[in-house]
Amino acid sequence: MDTTSDAPPSVFVSYSWTTLAHEGWVLDLATELRQTWGLDVRLDKWAVRTGGDPIAFMESMVSDPTVTKVLIVSDAEYVRKANARDGSGVGIEAQVLTPQLYAQGGGDGTPSKYAVAVTEYGPDGTACIPTFYGGRIYVDMTDPSRHAERVEEIVRWAFDRPTHHPPEIGGRPAFLDAGPTTGTG
């Protein structure tokens, strides 16, 4: 992504319609990211009207080249649907996302188009993350007292502006050019 552009990053927010409370939480997060942090958030609640096709909307958002980031809000129900590829919106979306996520690679410092924001842990104490996301780093949104910190993490990801940067490499040590210093040469 061109971080010098005046256009805000466009972020599609993917989630499961688990409960009305969860849908409300996602709507609040999307609104905050859009109004407070200047992201062009794309959300089904804003784009799909009565009679519209939410699955077609999701598929278009995942493959749309103008969407620079995909934020997956993952809870236990999202994981169940994604892992089962159950034919629901999330199940179909997982089929579209999986090859794109694997094709992207990871671990080489290249900015990631995809991120997961975890909203709950399973009964075994592990974060609710779909299998296709694997062992990638996720944003832990389970602690409301750390909400602001975690939203900043999402915003930094969306703008490709990480918190930590490597320091400059120092100069070559002078003793390397001075010859032996221990008398063992």
HELIX and SHEET records of a PDB file:
HELIX    1   1 LEU A   20  GLN A   35  1                                  16    
HELIX    2   2 ASP A   44  ALA A   47  1                                   4    
HELIX    3   3 PRO A   54  SER A   63  1                                  10    
HELIX    4   4 ALA A   76  ALA A   84  1                                   9    
HELIX    5   5 GLY A   89  GLN A  104  1                                  16    
HELIX    6   6 THR A  131  TYR A  133  5                                   3    
HELIX    7   7 PRO A  144  ARG A  146  5                                   3    
HELIX    8   8 HIS A  147  ALA A  158  1                                  12    
HELIX    9   9 ALA A  174  LEU A  176  5                                   3    
SHEET    1   A 5 ASP A  40  ARG A  42  0                                        
SHEET    2   A 5 SER A  10  SER A  14  1                                        
SHEET    3   A 5 LYS A  69  SER A  74  1                                        
SHEET    4   A 5 TYR A 114  VAL A 118  1                                        
SHEET    5   A 5 VAL A 139  ASP A 140  1                                        
END                                                                             
